[in-house]
Amino acid sequence: MPRDKFSSFPAAGTFVAYRGRSSKAERNVRVIAEASGGRMVVEAIGRQGIPVRLTVKRENLAPMQPCLFD
């Protein structure tokens, strides 16, 4: 599945799909802010159900797929 690239940085508060080290694991995250070096601060739900903040590379973010109810 090819990754769609953002033409610019996603705005804070938007939901995007994050694909990290494992190409099989994709998670939905919320963009918090832009960090340095082409990275973004995102928030996701951790393993214990607590929100965690991560710094990820912008090229690993893709727009979310259309929802069933849209």
Secondary structure, 3 states (H helix, E strand, C coil): CCCCCCCCCCCCCCEEEEECCCCCCEEEEEEEEECCCCEEEEEEECCCCCEEEEEEEHHHEEECCCCCCC
